């Protein structure tokens, strides 16, 4: 794709003066944890064109970030397919490499900001630190490249289109990997109790999670029309999350949407701890529940630590979070 074929997601573009190319060709949560870094690039280069290489499906979120001028559709490592002018700066927000570094080097940038990798001794950069929270990782990378970044600059404005599902308690039982899926019957028990408390429930998910969402609704006694799984695009899902009273989910992209919109949430972690991908601790309207021990992130069944989270405890935390949110609205 050429520069002229790339779509302008801000509608106006920036003043001429060169291109900054940022690679983050991953998922919803990955993009949202990179928002502070993308905004730092915008502030550092107000008169340059900021191009984000990311999957096309994330365009609605890229638009809400308002930190980039162009979205260059890229599905992952090896798919950058860059035929535009050589960037003045290429920034690797994708991973530790080496594939993502090779992709950016092929654009022939004047400069590159990336973590160093032993397979690329000629490319400098800080070492990869696996213990860092994902938001801090990218902010630190830019700071070590001489660009100040604020890890707290991560909130998004709600999507411009309203949703008919505003004010619901969102239950999102799915997750990309089986190891991060809390049992459906436990989601159902919590959903049933919250519905009896008087809350309207919405059950979300993608097309592959329709059966899961319907099973939760059936077990919880929730009306089928409240199952929104498979019925929303990303923009509509974002609007639902932004207007929700509470989001209950596992360690998924939906959890990051709740953080980005400031929507109260209860997020169930396992096998990885919330210190890596969870809501920042200063965002106190979000509750991260974790049994306290890591597991195999590549497992094919729910993580044992995740299974230690009992539904009654999750319900209690959900009620507490809702009560705090309601007091703030008074």
C-alpha positions as CSV (number, residue, x, y, z in Angstrom):
1,X,0.0,0.0,0.0
2,X,1.3,3.5,-0.9
3,X,1.0,6.6,1.2
4,X,-1.8,7.9,-1.0
5,X,-3.7,4.6,-0.6
6,X,-3.5,4.7,3.2
7,X,-6.7,6.1,4.8
8,X,-6.6,9.3,6.9
9,X,-8.1,8.5,10.2
10,X,-8.0,12.1,11.6
11,X,-9.5,13.6,8.5
12,X,-7.0,16.4,8.1
13,X,-3.4,15.0,8.5
14,X,-0.5,17.0,9.9
15,X,1.7,19.6,8.4
16,X,4.3,18.3,6.0
17,X,7.7,17.6,7.4
18,X,8.5,13.8,7.2
19,X,7.0,10.6,8.5
20,X,7.2,8.8,11.8
21,X,6.2,5.2,11.5
22,X,5.0,3.2,14.6
23,X,4.5,-0.6,14.4
24,X,1.9,-2.1,16.7
25,X,0.2,-4.8,14.6
26,X,-1.5,-6.8,17.4
27,X,-4.9,-6.7,19.2
28,X,-7.2,-4.4,21.1
29,X,-5.4,-4.5,24.4
30,X,-2.0,-4.1,22.7
31,X,-3.1,-0.9,20.9
32,X,-4.6,0.5,24.1
33,X,-1.6,-0.1,26.2
34,X,0.5,1.8,23.5
35,X,-1.8,4.9,23.6
36,X,0.5,6.9,25.9
37,X,3.5,6.2,23.7
38,X,1.6,7.2,20.5
39,X,0.5,10.4,22.1
40,X,4.1,11.0,23.1
41,X,5.1,10.7,19.5
42,X,2.4,13.2,18.5
43,X,3.6,15.7,21.1
44,X,7.3,15.2,20.1
45,X,6.6,15.6,16.4
46,X,3.6,18.0,16.0
47,X,4.5,18.8,12.4
48,X,5.3,15.3,11.1
49,X,3.0,12.7,9.8
50,X,2.5,9.9,12.4
51,X,1.6,6.6,10.7
52,X,0.4,3.6,12.7
53,X,1.0,0.2,11.3
54,X,-1.8,-1.9,12.8
55,X,-4.6,-4.3,11.8
56,X,-7.5,-2.7,9.8
57,X,-10.0,-4.0,12.3
58,X,-8.6,-1.6,14.9
59,X,-9.3,1.5,12.9
60,X,-12.2,2.6,15.1
61,X,-9.9,2.6,18.1
62,X,-7.1,4.3,16.2
63,X,-9.5,7.1,15.4
64,X,-10.4,7.6,19.1
65,X,-6.7,7.8,20.1
66,X,-6.3,11.0,17.9
67,X,-2.6,10.7,18.0
68,X,-1.9,9.5,14.5
69,X,-2.6,10.8,11.0
70,X,-2.7,7.6,9.0
71,X,-3.5,3.9,9.6
72,X,-1.3,1.6,7.5
73,X,-3.2,-1.8,7.6
74,X,-0.8,-4.5,8.9
75,X,-1.9,-7.8,10.2
76,X,1.4,-8.8,12.0
77,X,5.1,-9.4,11.6
78,X,6.0,-9.9,7.9
79,X,3.0,-7.9,6.6
80,X,4.2,-4.3,6.8
81,X,4.4,-4.0,3.0
82,X,5.7,-0.4,3.1
83,X,6.1,1.4,-0.3
84,X,6.0,5.0,0.8
85,X,8.8,7.4,1.5
86,X,11.5,6.3,4.0
87,X,10.4,7.3,7.5
88,X,12.5,9.9,9.3
89,X,11.9,7.7,12.4
90,X,10.6,4.2,12.8
91,X,9.4,3.1,16.3
92,X,9.0,-0.5,17.2
93,X,6.1,-0.7,19.6
94,X,5.3,-4.3,18.5
95,X,7.7,-6.5,20.5
96,X,11.2,-7.4,21.3
97,X,12.0,-8.6,17.8
98,X,13.8,-9.6,15.7
99,X,11.0,-9.9,13.1
100,X,9.4,-6.6,13.9
101,X,12.8,-4.9,13.8
102,X,13.5,-6.4,10.4
103,X,10.1,-5.1,9.1
104,X,11.0,-1.6,10.2
105,X,14.5,-1.7,8.9
106,X,13.2,-2.7,5.4
107,X,11.4,0.8,5.3
108,X,15.0,2.3,5.4
109,X,14.3,4.8,8.2
110,X,16.8,7.5,9.0
111,X,16.5,6.5,12.7
112,X,14.9,3.7,14.6
113,X,13.8,3.3,18.2
114,X,13.5,-0.3,19.3
115,X,14.7,-2.7,22.0
116,X,18.0,-4.3,21.1
117,X,18.1,-8.0,20.1
118,X,21.1,-10.4,20.0
119,X,20.4,-11.3,16.4
120,X,20.8,-7.7,15.4
121,X,24.0,-6.5,17.0
122,X,24.2,-3.4,14.8
123,X,20.8,-2.0,16.1
124,X,21.1,-0.3,19.4
125,X,18.4,0.1,22.1
126,X,17.6,-0.8,25.7
127,X,17.3,-4.4,26.7
128,X,13.9,-6.0,26.8
129,X,12.6,-6.1,30.4
130,X,9.9,-8.8,30.8
131,X,8.9,-7.6,34.3
132,X,7.6,-4.2,33.1
133,X,3.9,-3.4,32.8
134,X,3.1,-3.1,29.1
135,X,2.2,0.6,29.3
136,X,5.5,1.4,31.1
137,X,7.5,-0.6,28.6
138,X,6.7,1.6,25.6
139,X,6.9,4.8,27.6
140,X,10.4,3.9,28.8
141,X,11.5,2.9,25.4
142,X,10.6,6.4,24.1
143,X,12.2,8.1,27.1
144,X,15.4,6.2,26.5
145,X,15.2,7.4,22.9
146,X,15.0,11.0,24.2
147,X,11.2,11.4,23.9
148,X,9.3,12.1,27.1
149,X,6.2,10.0,27.6
150,X,3.4,10.1,30.2
151,X,2.1,6.6,31.1
152,X,-1.1,8.2,32.6
153,X,-2.1,9.7,29.3
154,X,-4.2,6.7,28.3
155,X,-7.9,7.7,28.5
156,X,-10.1,7.8,25.5
157,X,-13.2,9.8,24.7
158,X,-16.3,7.6,24.1
159,X,-17.2,6.8,20.5
160,X,-19.3,9.6,19.0
161,X,-22.3,7.3,18.2
162,X,-24.5,6.5,21.3
163,X,-25.5,2.9,22.1
164,X,-29.0,1.6,23.0
165,X,-27.3,-0.6,25.6
166,X,-26.1,2.2,27.9
167,X,-26.0,1.7,31.6
168,X,-25.7,-2.1,31.6
169,X,-23.5,-4.4,33.5
170,X,-21.4,-6.0,30.9
171,X,-20.4,-9.7,31.3
172,X,-17.7,-10.8,28.8
173,X,-17.0,-14.5,29.5
174,X,-14.7,-15.2,26.5
175,X,-11.0,-14.8,26.0
176,X,-8.8,-15.6,23.1
177,X,-6.9,-18.4,24.9
178,X,-8.6,-21.2,26.9
179,X,-6.1,-20.7,29.7
180,X,-7.6,-17.2,30.4
181,X,-11.3,-18.3,30.4
182,X,-13.0,-18.4,33.8
183,X,-15.7,-21.1,33.8
184,X,-19.0,-20.1,32.1
185,X,-21.1,-21.4,35.0
186,X,-19.3,-19.0,37.4
187,X,-20.0,-16.1,35.1
188,X,-23.6,-17.2,35.1
189,X,-23.9,-17.3,38.9
190,X,-22.5,-13.8,39.2
191,X,-24.7,-12.5,36.3
192,X,-27.8,-14.0,37.9
193,X,-27.1,-12.4,41.2
194,X,-26.4,-9.0,39.7
195,X,-29.6,-9.2,37.7
196,X,-31.6,-10.0,40.9
197,X,-29.9,-6.9,42.4
198,X,-31.7,-4.9,39.7
199,X,-29.0,-4.4,37.2
200,X,-29.5,-4.8,33.4
201,X,-27.1,-7.3,32.0
202,X,-25.4,-7.4,28.6
203,X,-23.3,-10.4,27.5
204,X,-20.7,-9.6,24.9
205,X,-18.3,-11.6,22.7
206,X,-17.2,-12.0,19.2
207,X,-18.7,-14.4,16.6
208,X,-16.7,-17.4,17.9
209,X,-18.2,-16.8,21.4
210,X,-21.9,-16.7,20.6
211,X,-22.5,-20.2,22.0
212,X,-20.6,-19.4,25.1
213,X,-22.5,-16.2,25.7
214,X,-25.8,-17.9,25.1
215,X,-24.9,-20.6,27.6
216,X,-24.1,-18.0,30.2
217,X,-27.4,-16.2,29.6
218,X,-29.4,-19.5,29.7
219,X,-27.8,-20.6,33.0
220,X,-28.3,-17.1,34.5
221,X,-31.9,-16.7,33.5
222,X,-31.0,-13.7,31.3
223,X,-33.2,-12.9,28.3
224,X,-31.7,-14.0,25.0
225,X,-32.0,-10.5,23.5
226,X,-29.4,-9.3,26.1
227,X,-26.8,-11.5,24.4
228,X,-24.9,-9.1,22.2
229,X,-22.1,-11.6,21.3
230,X,-21.6,-11.6,17.5
231,X,-24.0,-8.7,17.0
232,X,-21.6,-5.7,17.5
233,X,-18.6,-4.4,15.6
234,X,-15.7,-2.9,17.4
235,X,-17.1,0.7,17.4
236,X,-20.4,-0.5,18.8
237,X,-18.7,-2.7,21.5
238,X,-16.5,0.3,22.5
239,X,-19.7,2.4,22.9
240,X,-21.3,-0.3,25.1
241,X,-18.2,-0.5,27.3
242,X,-17.8,3.2,27.5
243,X,-21.3,3.6,28.8
244,X,-21.5,0.6,31.1
245,X,-22.0,0.7,34.8
246,X,-19.5,-2.2,35.3
247,X,-17.5,-4.6,33.1
248,X,-16.8,-8.1,34.4
249,X,-14.3,-10.1,32.3
250,X,-11.0,-11.9,32.1
251,X,-7.7,-10.7,31.0
252,X,-8.9,-9.6,27.5
253,X,-9.1,-6.6,25.2
254,X,-12.4,-5.7,26.8
255,X,-10.7,-5.1,30.1
256,X,-8.4,-2.6,28.4
257,X,-11.4,-0.9,26.8
258,X,-12.9,-0.5,30.3
259,X,-9.6,1.1,31.5
260,X,-9.4,3.4,28.5
261,X,-12.9,4.7,29.0
262,X,-12.7,4.9,32.8
263,X,-15.5,2.3,33.2
264,X,-15.5,0.5,36.5
265,X,-14.4,-3.1,36.0
266,X,-13.6,-6.3,37.7
267,X,-10.9,-8.2,35.8
268,X,-10.0,-11.9,36.5
269,X,-6.3,-12.7,36.0
270,X,-4.5,-15.9,35.4
271,X,-2.1,-17.2,34.4
272,X,-0.3,-13.9,34.1
273,X,-0.3,-11.3,36.9
274,X,-2.0,-7.9,36.6
275,X,1.3,-6.2,37.2
276,X,2.1,-6.9,33.5
277,X,-1.2,-6.2,31.7
278,X,-3.7,-5.2,34.4
279,X,-5.3,-1.8,35.0
280,X,-2.7,0.7,36.3
281,X,-2.8,0.7,40.2
282,X,-3.6,4.4,40.2
283,X,-6.9,3.7,38.3
284,X,-8.8,2.8,41.4
285,X,-12.2,2.2,39.8
286,X,-10.8,-1.1,38.4
287,X,-10.4,-4.3,40.5
288,X,-7.9,-6.8,39.4
289,X,-8.4,-10.3,41.0
290,X,-5.5,-12.7,40.9
291,X,-4.7,-15.8,43.0
292,X,-1.1,-14.7,43.4
293,X,0.7,-17.3,41.3
294,X,1.7,-17.6,37.7
295,X,0.8,-20.4,35.4
296,X,1.5,-21.7,31.9
297,X,0.4,-19.0,29.4
298,X,0.1,-21.6,26.7
299,X,-2.1,-24.0,28.5
300,X,-5.2,-25.5,26.8
301,X,-7.5,-25.3,29.8
302,X,-8.3,-22.7,32.4
303,X,-5.3,-21.7,34.6
304,X,-5.4,-23.4,38.0
305,X,-4.8,-20.0,39.6
306,X,-7.7,-18.5,37.7
307,X,-9.9,-21.4,39.0
308,X,-9.1,-20.4,42.5
309,X,-11.2,-17.3,42.1
310,X,-14.6,-18.3,43.5
311,X,-17.8,-16.8,42.1
312,X,-19.0,-15.5,45.5
313,X,-15.8,-13.5,45.9
314,X,-16.1,-12.1,42.3
315,X,-19.7,-11.2,43.1
316,X,-18.7,-9.4,46.2
317,X,-16.0,-7.4,44.4
318,X,-18.5,-6.6,41.7
319,X,-21.1,-5.3,44.1
320,X,-18.4,-3.3,45.9
321,X,-17.2,-1.7,42.7
322,X,-20.8,-0.9,41.6
323,X,-21.5,0.7,45.0
324,X,-18.4,2.9,44.8
325,X,-19.3,4.0,41.3
326,X,-22.8,4.9,42.3
327,X,-21.6,7.0,45.3
328,X,-19.4,9.0,42.9
329,X,-22.4,9.8,40.7
330,X,-24.4,11.2,43.6
